């Protein structure tokens, strides 16, 4: 799978591209990073709430905790494709604002759950509210960044994933500890849900006024920059539409789309197994190695692998854009992460275990942004909105299976080992499928050699 070769640019065109994309990056990417940071934090802060008192207070077993983590994705998967089609129709500014406000309100309400049952209900509704956000951003980037710069732009936006653990996990643990000190009848983990849910509502209001739907509407670009960027993006869109002819229905039924959904499933399986269970694994160092850690210390140690992951995400995607190679930039990290994660559980010290976990985290972070240019080489228009949403939807079903299976196997066997072996096998299988799909995608009526 490779993107269309980019014609050689004149010096003036190259200067225009550099100037325009710099402005676009500065205007859009920081705000998108903040949105996704809050989004991913609200989605995964359950991982620190569990060992931070929630599991004990609500009486959750490992399997129940895994189900609470994963039930989010039931509502998320049901509405992912319709939500992304709505964004394509109504515009990113309005639709992303709606998503932010609704998910922020639900995330804040989780502070008041009285039982496991209500936790399940609100986690499900959180998925309903949030559906379409991530593929909506991926689609939005296709309106603003040419294919040759898209992996780097995606990586910058997806830096919010490791950042939510580097900054968010220690922050969450600190909020929990502070809430426990401040309130007698309101647990620290409840205080955390309230404090971290409300910023999404504020961001949603700002989003409505700040984002611009398309380059042609960008008053913050010079007239010639607007014209150049819109012309460039229209040309890329027209090339894909003329070559591949994939309307919405056909995009959803494409074997390549379904195969890429499995590839994404593999990397997301590893991502969510780490996101939800890494704090639990680290808290288990006390039993395994006799190392006692507070909830704040667990939060800071959890952040270490994600800090390395953030650096790897940026530089690996940058290398992918410069080289133009896409397939091995996805497959190689999946193989490395698939081998390193189960090994981590058989090492004989907290230090060596964290090295192996860090390698796994770096591998997952490397694969995530370099994956998304693959489907964008053959999906366009409403077909892209539907296809990208379906890939994200099916891939994110791993968000249910990973924590539920990992928690169930931990409860069944008494250790995290079996669950991590499943994580490793799933990631390796995803890497193999990536290599099988190595040939550039081509429609039925086009010679692949052309």
VENWOVEN-V976974 format. One record per pair of residues at least 6 apart in sequence whose ideal C-beta (glycine too) atoms are under 8 Angstrom apart, sorted by sequence separation. I is the first residue (numbers start at 1). J is the second residue. D is the distance in Angstrom with one decimal. If there is no record, write none. Layout:
BEGIN
[[I & J & D] [I & J & D]]
END
This chain:
BEGIN
[[54 & 60 & 7.1] [113 & 119 & 4.6] [212 & 218 & 4.9] [215 & 221 & 7.0] [251 & 257 & 6.3] [285 & 291 & 4.3] [286 & 292 & 5.3] [320 & 326 & 6.4] [323 & 329 & 7.8] [347 & 353 & 4.7] [410 & 416 & 5.3] [412 & 418 & 7.6] [442 & 448 & 4.2] [179 & 186 & 6.9] [180 & 187 & 6.9] [181 & 188 & 7.9] [212 & 219 & 7.9] [286 & 293 & 6.6] [9 & 17 & 7.0] [46 & 54 & 7.6] [60 & 68 & 6.8] [87 & 95 & 4.2] [142 & 150 & 7.1] [145 & 153 & 4.3] [179 & 187 & 6.8] [180 & 188 & 3.7] [183 & 191 & 6.6] [212 & 220 & 7.5] [218 & 226 & 5.6] [221 & 229 & 7.0] [246 & 254 & 6.5] [285 & 293 & 6.6] [293 & 301 & 7.0] [345 & 353 & 7.3] [347 & 355 & 8.0] [376 & 384 & 7.0] [379 & 387 & 4.3] [410 & 418 & 7.7] [440 & 448 & 6.5] [86 & 95 & 5.7] [87 & 96 & 7.2] [110 & 119 & 7.2] [113 & 122 & 6.1] [141 & 150 & 6.4] [144 & 153 & 7.7] [179 & 188 & 3.4] [182 & 191 & 7.4] [320 & 329 & 4.2] [344 & 353 & 5.2] [347 & 356 & 6.2] [375 & 384 & 8.0] [379 & 388 & 6.6] [409 & 418 & 4.3] [410 & 419 & 5.7] [439 & 448 & 6.6] [50 & 60 & 7.2] [55 & 65 & 5.7] [178 & 188 & 6.9] [179 & 189 & 7.4] [216 & 226 & 6.1] [283 & 293 & 6.5] [319 & 329 & 7.3] [406 & 416 & 7.3] [409 & 419 & 4.2] [177 & 188 & 6.2] [179 & 190 & 7.1] [215 & 226 & 5.6] [218 & 229 & 7.9] [282 & 293 & 6.8] [83 & 95 & 7.5] [110 & 122 & 5.0] [141 & 153 & 5.3] [176 & 188 & 3.7] [179 & 191 & 3.0] [317 & 329 & 7.8] [344 & 356 & 3.5] [375 & 387 & 6.0] [376 & 388 & 7.6] [407 & 419 & 7.6] [109 & 122 & 5.9] [110 & 123 & 7.6] [141 & 154 & 6.2] [175 & 188 & 7.0] [176 & 189 & 5.3] [178 & 191 & 7.4] [179 & 192 & 6.4] [316 & 329 & 6.6] [343 & 356 & 5.2] [344 & 357 & 4.9] [375 & 388 & 6.2] [406 & 419 & 3.6] [409 & 422 & 7.0] [215 & 229 & 4.2] [216 & 230 & 4.8] [405 & 419 & 6.5] [406 & 420 & 7.7] [50 & 65 & 5.2] [176 & 191 & 7.2] [215 & 230 & 4.4] [283 & 298 & 5.4] [341 & 356 & 7.3] [83 & 99 & 7.4] [106 & 122 & 6.1] [110 & 126 & 7.4] [138 & 154 & 6.9] [141 & 157 & 6.9] [175 & 191 & 6.2] [176 & 192 & 5.1] [214 & 230 & 7.0] [282 & 298 & 5.2] [340 & 356 & 5.0] [341 & 357 & 7.4] [344 & 360 & 6.8] [372 & 388 & 7.9] [375 & 391 & 5.8] [406 & 422 & 7.3] [175 & 192 & 4.4] [316 & 333 & 7.3] [340 & 357 & 7.9] [405 & 422 & 6.2] [406 & 423 & 7.2] [215 & 233 & 6.4] [46 & 65 & 8.0] [106 & 125 & 5.0] [107 & 126 & 6.1] [279 & 298 & 5.4] [282 & 301 & 5.3] [340 & 359 & 4.4] [341 & 360 & 4.3] [106 & 126 & 4.8] [137 & 157 & 6.2] [172 & 192 & 5.4] [175 & 195 & 5.6] [279 & 299 & 7.4] [282 & 302 & 6.0] [340 & 360 & 4.7] [175 & 196 & 7.3] [402 & 423 & 7.1] [46 & 68 & 6.5] [47 & 69 & 7.3] [337 & 359 & 7.3] [46 & 69 & 5.5] [103 & 126 & 6.1] [106 & 129 & 5.0] [279 & 302 & 5.2] [336 & 359 & 6.7] [337 & 360 & 4.7] [340 & 363 & 6.9] [105 & 129 & 7.7] [172 & 196 & 6.9] [278 & 302 & 5.3] [337 & 362 & 7.9] [103 & 129 & 4.0] [337 & 363 & 3.1] [102 & 129 & 4.0] [103 & 130 & 4.4] [278 & 305 & 7.4] [336 & 363 & 4.5] [337 & 364 & 5.4] [168 & 196 & 8.0] [398 & 426 & 7.7] [43 & 72 & 6.7] [333 & 362 & 7.8] [334 & 363 & 7.0] [99 & 129 & 6.8] [103 & 133 & 7.5] [333 & 363 & 4.1] [337 & 367 & 7.4] [99 & 130 & 6.3] [274 & 305 & 7.6] [333 & 364 & 7.1] [99 & 131 & 7.7] [99 & 132 & 6.3] [100 & 133 & 7.8] [333 & 366 & 4.0] [334 & 367 & 5.5] [99 & 133 & 4.9] [333 & 367 & 4.1] [95 & 132 & 7.2] [96 & 133 & 6.9] [99 & 136 & 7.3] [329 & 366 & 7.6] [330 & 367 & 5.2] [333 & 370 & 7.9] [329 & 367 & 7.8] [96 & 136 & 6.1] [330 & 370 & 5.4] [95 & 136 & 6.6] [96 & 137 & 7.7] [329 & 370 & 4.1] [330 & 371 & 5.1] [92 & 136 & 6.5] [96 & 140 & 7.8] [326 & 370 & 6.5] [330 & 374 & 7.0] [87 & 132 & 6.1] [86 & 132 & 7.1] [92 & 139 & 7.9] [326 & 373 & 5.7] [327 & 374 & 7.7] [68 & 116 & 7.0] [83 & 131 & 4.6] [84 & 132 & 4.9] [92 & 140 & 4.7] [326 & 374 & 5.7] [71 & 120 & 5.2] [75 & 124 & 4.9] [79 & 128 & 6.0] [82 & 131 & 8.0] [83 & 132 & 2.6] [87 & 136 & 4.5] [305 & 354 & 7.0] [309 & 358 & 7.8] [316 & 365 & 8.0] [317 & 366 & 7.8] [74 & 124 & 5.7] [75 & 125 & 6.5] [77 & 127 & 7.6] [78 & 128 & 7.4] [82 & 132 & 7.7] [83 & 133 & 8.0] [304 & 354 & 6.5] [308 & 358 & 5.2] [312 & 362 & 4.2] [316 & 366 & 4.0] [320 & 370 & 4.7] [68 & 119 & 5.2] [72 & 123 & 4.6] [75 & 126 & 7.5] [76 & 127 & 3.5] [80 & 131 & 5.0] [84 & 135 & 4.9] [88 & 139 & 6.7] [92 & 143 & 7.8] [312 & 363 & 7.9] [326 & 377 & 8.0] [64 & 116 & 5.8] [68 & 120 & 5.9] [71 & 123 & 5.0] [72 & 124 & 6.8] [75 & 127 & 3.6] [76 & 128 & 7.3] [79 & 131 & 3.7] [80 & 132 & 5.8] [84 & 136 & 5.7] [87 & 139 & 6.6] [305 & 357 & 5.3] [309 & 361 & 4.3] [313 & 365 & 4.1] [317 & 369 & 4.4] [67 & 120 & 6.9] [71 & 124 & 5.2] [74 & 127 & 6.3] [75 & 128 & 3.5] [78 & 131 & 7.2] [79 & 132 & 6.8] [83 & 136 & 7.0] [87 & 140 & 7.6] [301 & 354 & 7.2] [305 & 358 & 4.1] [308 & 361 & 6.7] [309 & 362 & 5.1] [312 & 365 & 5.3] [313 & 366 & 6.2] [316 & 369 & 7.9] [317 & 370 & 5.4] [320 & 373 & 7.6] [69 & 123 & 7.5] [72 & 126 & 5.6] [73 & 127 & 5.7] [75 & 129 & 7.9] [76 & 130 & 6.2] [77 & 131 & 7.8] [304 & 358 & 6.6] [308 & 362 & 5.2] [312 & 366 & 5.0] [316 & 370 & 6.5] [58 & 113 & 7.3] [68 & 123 & 5.5] [72 & 127 & 4.2] [76 & 131 & 5.0] [80 & 135 & 6.5] [84 & 139 & 6.3] [305 & 360 & 7.5] [306 & 361 & 5.9] [309 & 364 & 6.9] [310 & 365 & 6.8] [313 & 368 & 6.8] [60 & 116 & 5.8] [71 & 127 & 7.5] [75 & 131 & 6.6] [305 & 361 & 3.7] [309 & 365 & 3.5] [313 & 369 & 6.0] [58 & 115 & 6.4] [59 & 116 & 6.9] [305 & 362 & 7.4] [309 & 366 & 8.0] [58 & 116 & 5.2] [60 & 119 & 8.0] [291 & 350 & 5.6] [306 & 365 & 7.7] [289 & 349 & 6.6] [35 & 96 & 7.3] [39 & 100 & 7.9] [42 & 103 & 6.6] [58 & 119 & 6.4] [289 & 350 & 5.4] [38 & 100 & 8.0] [42 & 104 & 7.5] [364 & 427 & 7.9] [374 & 437 & 7.8] [377 & 440 & 7.4] [378 & 441 & 4.3] [39 & 103 & 7.3] [281 & 345 & 8.0] [363 & 427 & 7.9] [377 & 441 & 6.2] [378 & 442 & 8.0] [35 & 100 & 6.6] [42 & 107 & 4.2] [285 & 350 & 5.0] [378 & 443 & 7.7] [38 & 104 & 7.9] [263 & 330 & 6.9] [267 & 334 & 6.3] [270 & 337 & 5.7] [274 & 341 & 7.9] [266 & 334 & 6.3] [270 & 338 & 7.7] [273 & 341 & 7.9] [285 & 353 & 7.8] [143 & 213 & 7.6] [345 & 415 & 7.4] [143 & 214 & 5.7] [144 & 215 & 6.5] [263 & 334 & 7.9] [270 & 341 & 6.7] [345 & 416 & 6.0] [346 & 417 & 7.5] [143 & 215 & 7.1] [345 & 417 & 4.8] [342 & 417 & 7.2] [345 & 420 & 5.4] [281 & 357 & 7.6] [344 & 420 & 7.0] [46 & 123 & 7.5] [112 & 190 & 7.1] [342 & 420 & 4.8] [111 & 190 & 4.3] [278 & 357 & 6.9] [341 & 420 & 5.2] [342 & 421 & 4.6] [111 & 191 & 6.9] [111 & 192 & 7.9] [342 & 423 & 7.3] [111 & 193 & 4.1] [341 & 423 & 5.2] [342 & 424 & 4.4] [43 & 126 & 7.4] [110 & 193 & 4.3] [111 & 194 & 3.9] [274 & 357 & 7.4] [341 & 424 & 4.9] [42 & 126 & 7.3] [340 & 424 & 7.9] [108 & 193 & 6.7] [144 & 229 & 7.4] [338 & 423 & 7.8] [339 & 424 & 6.5] [107 & 193 & 6.5] [108 & 194 & 5.3] [111 & 197 & 7.3] [146 & 232 & 5.7] [274 & 360 & 6.8] [338 & 424 & 4.4] [341 & 427 & 7.4] [43 & 130 & 7.0] [110 & 197 & 7.0] [146 & 233 & 7.1] [274 & 361 & 6.2] [337 & 424 & 7.7] [338 & 425 & 7.0] [109 & 197 & 7.5] [338 & 426 & 7.6] [107 & 196 & 6.8] [108 & 197 & 3.2] [144 & 233 & 7.3] [147 & 236 & 6.1] [338 & 427 & 3.6] [339 & 428 & 7.4] [107 & 197 & 3.3] [108 & 198 & 5.3] [143 & 233 & 6.3] [146 & 236 & 6.3] [270 & 360 & 6.9] [274 & 364 & 7.0] [337 & 427 & 5.2] [338 & 428 & 3.7] [39 & 130 & 6.8] [106 & 197 & 7.6] [142 & 233 & 7.8] [105 & 197 & 7.3] [335 & 427 & 7.7] [104 & 197 & 5.4] [107 & 200 & 6.4] [108 & 201 & 7.7] [270 & 363 & 7.9] [271 & 364 & 5.2] [334 & 427 & 4.9] [335 & 428 & 6.1] [338 & 431 & 6.6] [39 & 133 & 5.8] [104 & 198 & 6.2] [270 & 364 & 5.0] [334 & 428 & 6.8] [39 & 134 & 7.6] [104 & 199 & 7.0] [104 & 200 & 2.9] [105 & 201 & 6.3] [334 & 430 & 5.2] [335 & 431 & 4.7] [36 & 133 & 7.9] [103 & 200 & 5.7] [104 & 201 & 3.8] [267 & 364 & 5.9] [271 & 368 & 7.3] [334 & 431 & 3.5] [36 & 134 & 7.6] [104 & 202 & 7.8] [101 & 200 & 7.2] [104 & 203 & 7.6] [332 & 431 & 7.5] [100 & 200 & 5.0] [101 & 201 & 5.2] [104 & 204 & 6.5] [267 & 367 & 4.9] [331 & 431 & 4.4] [334 & 434 & 6.8] [36 & 137 & 6.7] [100 & 201 & 7.1] [267 & 368 & 6.1] [330 & 431 & 7.6] [331 & 432 & 7.8] [35 & 137 & 7.7] [100 & 203 & 5.2] [101 & 204 & 3.7] [331 & 434 & 4.2] [100 & 204 & 3.1] [101 & 205 & 7.1] [267 & 371 & 6.7] [330 & 434 & 5.0] [331 & 435 & 5.3] [32 & 137 & 6.0] [99 & 204 & 7.4] [98 & 204 & 7.3] [97 & 204 & 4.7] [100 & 207 & 5.8] [264 & 371 & 6.2] [327 & 434 & 5.9] [32 & 140 & 7.9] [96 & 204 & 7.7] [97 & 205 & 7.1] [263 & 371 & 6.7] [327 & 435 & 6.7] [97 & 207 & 4.4] [161 & 271 & 7.4] [165 & 275 & 7.2] [169 & 279 & 7.1] [327 & 437 & 7.3] [96 & 207 & 5.4] [97 & 208 & 4.0] [260 & 371 & 7.9] [327 & 438 & 4.8] [93 & 207 & 6.8] [94 & 208 & 6.8] [260 & 374 & 6.1] [93 & 208 & 6.1] [96 & 211 & 6.7] [260 & 375 & 5.4] [28 & 144 & 6.5] [177 & 294 & 7.7] [93 & 211 & 4.3] [177 & 295 & 5.9] [257 & 375 & 6.7] [92 & 211 & 5.8] [93 & 212 & 7.1] [176 & 295 & 6.0] [177 & 296 & 5.5] [256 & 375 & 7.7] [24 & 144 & 5.3] [40 & 160 & 5.7] [44 & 164 & 6.8] [52 & 172 & 7.7] [93 & 213 & 5.5] [24 & 145 & 7.1] [36 & 157 & 6.1] [39 & 160 & 7.5] [40 & 161 & 5.5] [44 & 165 & 7.8] [48 & 169 & 5.7] [52 & 173 & 6.6] [92 & 213 & 5.6] [36 & 158 & 7.3] [47 & 169 & 7.8] [91 & 213 & 4.2] [173 & 295 & 4.9] [174 & 296 & 6.0] [256 & 378 & 7.1] [257 & 379 & 7.7] [33 & 156 & 6.9] [37 & 160 & 4.1] [41 & 164 & 4.6] [45 & 168 & 7.0] [49 & 172 & 7.5] [53 & 176 & 7.0] [173 & 296 & 4.9] [21 & 145 & 6.9] [29 & 153 & 6.8] [33 & 157 & 6.0] [36 & 160 & 3.8] [40 & 164 & 4.3] [44 & 168 & 8.0] [48 & 172 & 4.5] [52 & 176 & 4.4] [21 & 146 & 7.8] [32 & 157 & 4.9] [35 & 160 & 7.9] [36 & 161 & 7.6] [48 & 173 & 5.6] [173 & 298 & 6.4] [174 & 299 & 7.0] [33 & 159 & 6.2] [34 & 160 & 7.7] [37 & 163 & 5.7] [170 & 296 & 7.1] [173 & 299 & 3.0] [272 & 398 & 6.2] [276 & 402 & 7.5] [277 & 403 & 7.0] [29 & 156 & 4.9] [33 & 160 & 5.0] [37 & 164 & 5.4] [41 & 168 & 4.3] [45 & 172 & 5.0] [49 & 176 & 7.2] [53 & 180 & 7.4] [172 & 299 & 6.5] [173 & 300 & 7.6] [264 & 391 & 5.6] [268 & 395 & 5.1] [271 & 398 & 7.9] [272 & 399 & 4.9] [276 & 403 & 4.5] [21 & 149 & 6.0] [25 & 153 & 7.1] [29 & 157 & 6.2] [40 & 168 & 7.6] [48 & 176 & 7.0] [171 & 299 & 7.8] [251 & 379 & 5.9] [264 & 392 & 7.0] [267 & 395 & 7.8] [268 & 396 & 5.7] [17 & 146 & 7.6] [170 & 299 & 4.2] [261 & 390 & 6.6] [265 & 394 & 6.5] [269 & 398 & 3.9] [273 & 402 & 4.4] [277 & 406 & 5.6] [33 & 163 & 7.4] [37 & 167 & 7.8] [57 & 187 & 6.0] [169 & 299 & 4.7] [170 & 300 & 4.9] [257 & 387 & 5.1] [261 & 391 & 4.8] [264 & 394 & 7.5] [265 & 395 & 4.6] [268 & 398 & 4.2] [272 & 402 & 4.3] [273 & 403 & 7.0] [276 & 406 & 7.6] [277 & 407 & 7.6] [25 & 156 & 7.3] [37 & 168 & 7.1] [41 & 172 & 7.4] [169 & 300 & 7.9] [260 & 391 & 5.4] [264 & 395 & 3.0] [268 & 399 & 6.3] [271 & 402 & 7.9] [272 & 403 & 6.0] [57 & 189 & 7.6] [170 & 302 & 7.8] [246 & 378 & 6.9] [251 & 383 & 3.8] [261 & 393 & 7.9] [262 & 394 & 7.7] [263 & 395 & 7.7] [264 & 396 & 7.8] [265 & 397 & 6.6] [266 & 398 & 7.5] [269 & 401 & 6.8] [270 & 402 & 7.7] [284 & 416 & 7.1] [54 & 187 & 7.6] [169 & 302 & 4.7] [170 & 303 & 5.4] [246 & 379 & 6.2] [250 & 383 & 7.1] [251 & 384 & 7.4] [254 & 387 & 7.0] [257 & 390 & 6.1] [261 & 394 & 3.7] [262 & 395 & 7.8] [265 & 398 & 4.7] [269 & 402 & 4.7] [273 & 406 & 5.2] [277 & 410 & 7.8] [53 & 187 & 5.5] [169 & 303 & 5.3] [244 & 378 & 4.9] [246 & 380 & 7.3] [248 & 382 & 5.1] [252 & 386 & 5.6] [257 & 391 & 6.1] [261 & 395 & 5.4] [268 & 402 & 7.4] [53 & 188 & 6.3] [54 & 189 & 4.5] [243 & 378 & 7.8] [244 & 379 & 7.6] [247 & 382 & 7.1] [248 & 383 & 5.6] [251 & 386 & 5.0] [252 & 387 & 6.8] [281 & 416 & 5.6] [52 & 188 & 6.6] [53 & 189 & 5.0] [167 & 303 & 7.4] [244 & 380 & 7.0] [247 & 383 & 5.5] [251 & 387 & 3.9] [258 & 394 & 7.5] [280 & 416 & 7.6] [52 & 189 & 4.9] [165 & 302 & 6.2] [166 & 303 & 4.6] [169 & 306 & 7.7] [240 & 377 & 7.7] [246 & 383 & 4.3] [248 & 385 & 7.8] [165 & 303 & 5.7] [240 & 378 & 6.5] [248 & 386 & 4.5] [252 & 390 & 5.5] [240 & 379 & 7.0] [241 & 380 & 4.7] [251 & 390 & 7.6] [277 & 416 & 6.7] [6 & 146 & 7.7] [49 & 189 & 4.1] [52 & 192 & 7.5] [165 & 305 & 7.8] [166 & 306 & 4.8] [240 & 380 & 3.6] [241 & 381 & 6.1] [6 & 147 & 7.6] [165 & 306 & 3.6] [166 & 307 & 4.8] [246 & 387 & 7.2] [6 & 148 & 5.2] [164 & 306 & 7.9] [277 & 419 & 7.4] [4 & 147 & 6.8] [49 & 192 & 6.4] [163 & 306 & 7.6] [237 & 380 & 5.2] [3 & 147 & 4.6] [48 & 192 & 7.7] [49 & 193 & 7.0] [162 & 306 & 3.9] [166 & 310 & 6.3] [237 & 381 & 6.7] [240 & 384 & 7.9] [3 & 148 & 7.2] [161 & 306 & 7.8] [162 & 307 & 6.9] [273 & 419 & 6.9] [45 & 192 & 6.4] [162 & 309 & 4.2] [163 & 310 & 6.1] [273 & 420 & 7.3] [45 & 193 & 7.1] [161 & 309 & 7.9] [162 & 310 & 3.8] [273 & 423 & 4.7] [45 & 196 & 5.9] [159 & 310 & 5.5] [162 & 313 & 6.5] [161 & 313 & 7.8] [270 & 423 & 5.3] [42 & 196 & 6.0] [159 & 313 & 6.1] [269 & 423 & 6.1] [41 & 196 & 5.8] [42 & 197 & 6.1] [158 & 313 & 6.4] [159 & 314 & 6.6] [270 & 426 & 7.1] [269 & 426 & 4.6] [270 & 427 & 5.0] [38 & 196 & 7.5] [42 & 200 & 6.4] [155 & 313 & 5.2] [156 & 314 & 7.1] [269 & 427 & 6.9] [155 & 314 & 5.4] [266 & 426 & 5.0] [267 & 427 & 6.6] [38 & 199 & 5.3] [39 & 200 & 7.2] [155 & 316 & 7.7] [265 & 426 & 7.5] [266 & 427 & 5.0] [269 & 430 & 8.0] [38 & 200 & 5.1] [152 & 314 & 7.8] [155 & 317 & 3.5] [266 & 428 & 7.9] [85 & 248 & 7.4] [154 & 317 & 6.8] [155 & 318 & 7.3] [266 & 429 & 6.0] [267 & 430 & 6.1] [266 & 430 & 2.3] [38 & 203 & 6.2] [152 & 317 & 5.3] [265 & 430 & 6.8] [266 & 431 & 7.3] [151 & 317 & 4.5] [152 & 318 & 5.4] [264 & 430 & 7.7] [151 & 318 & 7.9] [262 & 429 & 7.9] [263 & 430 & 4.7] [266 & 433 & 7.7] [35 & 203 & 5.7] [262 & 430 & 6.5] [34 & 203 & 6.8] [151 & 320 & 4.8] [152 & 321 & 4.9] [151 & 321 & 4.8] [263 & 433 & 5.3] [81 & 252 & 7.4] [150 & 321 & 7.6] [262 & 433 & 5.6] [263 & 434 & 5.2] [35 & 207 & 6.9] [149 & 321 & 6.3] [148 & 321 & 6.5] [259 & 433 & 5.8] [263 & 437 & 7.6] [151 & 326 & 7.8] [31 & 207 & 7.8] [148 & 324 & 7.8] [259 & 436 & 7.5] [260 & 437 & 7.1] [151 & 329 & 8.0] [259 & 437 & 5.6] [31 & 210 & 6.2] [31 & 211 & 7.4] [256 & 437 & 6.7] [28 & 211 & 7.5] [256 & 441 & 5.2] [24 & 215 & 7.9] [27 & 218 & 7.9] [27 & 220 & 5.9] [24 & 218 & 7.9] [23 & 220 & 7.2] [24 & 221 & 7.6] [244 & 441 & 7.8] [246 & 443 & 7.5] [23 & 221 & 6.0] [245 & 443 & 6.1] [162 & 361 & 7.5] [244 & 443 & 4.8] [243 & 443 & 6.7] [245 & 445 & 7.8] [20 & 221 & 6.7] [23 & 225 & 6.9] [244 & 446 & 7.9] [69 & 272 & 7.5] [162 & 365 & 5.6] [243 & 446 & 6.4] [161 & 365 & 7.0] [20 & 225 & 4.4] [24 & 229 & 7.3] [19 & 225 & 6.9] [69 & 276 & 4.8] [158 & 365 & 8.0] [161 & 368 & 7.0] [16 & 224 & 7.5] [20 & 228 & 6.1] [16 & 225 & 7.0] [20 & 229 & 5.3] [66 & 276 & 7.5] [158 & 368 & 5.6] [17 & 228 & 7.7] [158 & 369 & 4.9] [16 & 228 & 5.2] [157 & 369 & 8.0] [155 & 369 & 3.7] [13 & 228 & 8.0] [17 & 232 & 7.8] [154 & 369 & 4.2] [155 & 370 & 7.7] [152 & 369 & 7.9] [151 & 369 & 5.7] [154 & 372 & 5.1] [151 & 370 & 5.5] [154 & 373 & 7.4] [151 & 372 & 7.3] [150 & 372 & 7.4] [151 & 373 & 5.0] [150 & 373 & 5.3] [50 & 276 & 7.9] [147 & 373 & 6.8] [150 & 376 & 6.5] [44 & 272 & 7.8] [47 & 275 & 5.7] [51 & 279 & 5.5] [47 & 276 & 4.3] [50 & 279 & 7.4] [51 & 280 & 5.7] [147 & 376 & 6.7] [46 & 276 & 6.8] [47 & 277 & 7.2] [50 & 280 & 6.7] [147 & 377 & 7.3] [44 & 275 & 4.6] [47 & 278 & 7.2] [48 & 279 & 5.4] [4 & 236 & 7.6] [44 & 276 & 6.7] [47 & 279 & 5.4] [51 & 283 & 4.9] [47 & 280 & 7.6] [138 & 372 & 5.6] [142 & 376 & 6.1] [4 & 239 & 6.2] [142 & 384 & 6.5] [52 & 295 & 5.1] [51 & 295 & 7.0] [139 & 384 & 6.3] [139 & 385 & 5.5] [48 & 295 & 7.7] [51 & 298 & 6.8] [139 & 388 & 5.7] [48 & 298 & 7.7] [135 & 385 & 7.9] [138 & 388 & 5.4] [139 & 389 & 8.0] [48 & 299 & 6.2] [135 & 388 & 4.7] [48 & 302 & 7.6] [135 & 389 & 4.4] [138 & 392 & 7.3] [135 & 391 & 7.6] [132 & 389 & 6.7] [135 & 392 & 4.2] [134 & 392 & 5.7] [135 & 393 & 7.7] [134 & 396 & 7.9] [88 & 381 & 7.8] [88 & 382 & 5.7] [85 & 382 & 6.6] [88 & 385 & 3.9] [87 & 385 & 6.9] [85 & 385 & 5.3] [84 & 385 & 4.7] [85 & 386 & 6.1] [84 & 386 & 6.8] [84 & 388 & 6.7] [85 & 389 & 7.4] [81 & 386 & 5.6] [84 & 389 & 3.6] [83 & 389 & 7.1] [81 & 389 & 4.4] [80 & 389 & 4.8] [81 & 390 & 5.7] [80 & 390 & 7.4] [80 & 392 & 6.1] [81 & 393 & 6.2] [80 & 393 & 3.7] [77 & 393 & 4.8] [80 & 396 & 7.6] [76 & 393 & 7.4] [77 & 394 & 7.5] [77 & 396 & 6.6] [76 & 396 & 6.3] [77 & 397 & 5.8] [3 & 324 & 7.0] [2 & 324 & 6.7] [2 & 325 & 7.6] [3 & 326 & 7.3] [73 & 396 & 5.7] [76 & 399 & 7.4] [2 & 326 & 6.3] [73 & 397 & 6.1] [1 & 326 & 5.6] [1 & 327 & 5.8] [73 & 399 & 4.2] [74 & 400 & 6.8] [72 & 399 & 6.7] [73 & 400 & 4.2] [72 & 400 & 7.6] [70 & 399 & 6.2] [71 & 400 & 6.9] [69 & 399 & 7.8] [70 & 400 & 3.4] [70 & 401 & 6.9] [70 & 402 & 7.3] [70 & 403 & 4.8] [69 & 403 & 3.8] [70 & 404 & 4.5] [69 & 404 & 7.4] [67 & 403 & 7.9] [66 & 403 & 4.2] [67 & 404 & 5.5] [65 & 403 & 7.6] [66 & 404 & 4.2] [69 & 407 & 7.7] [66 & 405 & 7.4] [66 & 406 & 6.3] [67 & 407 & 7.5] [63 & 404 & 7.3] [66 & 407 & 2.6] [65 & 407 & 5.7] [66 & 408 & 6.3] [64 & 407 & 7.8] [63 & 407 & 5.0] [62 & 407 & 4.3] [63 & 408 & 4.8] [61 & 407 & 8.0] [62 & 408 & 7.4] [62 & 410 & 4.9] [63 & 411 & 5.1] [62 & 411 & 4.2] [61 & 411 & 6.1] [3 & 373 & 6.5] [1 & 374 & 4.9] [3 & 376 & 7.9] [4 & 377 & 7.3] [3 & 377 & 5.0] [2 & 377 & 7.1] [1 & 377 & 5.9] [1 & 437 & 6.2] [1 & 438 & 6.7] [1 & 439 & 7.4] [2 & 440 & 5.2] [1 & 440 & 5.5] [1 & 441 & 5.9]]
END
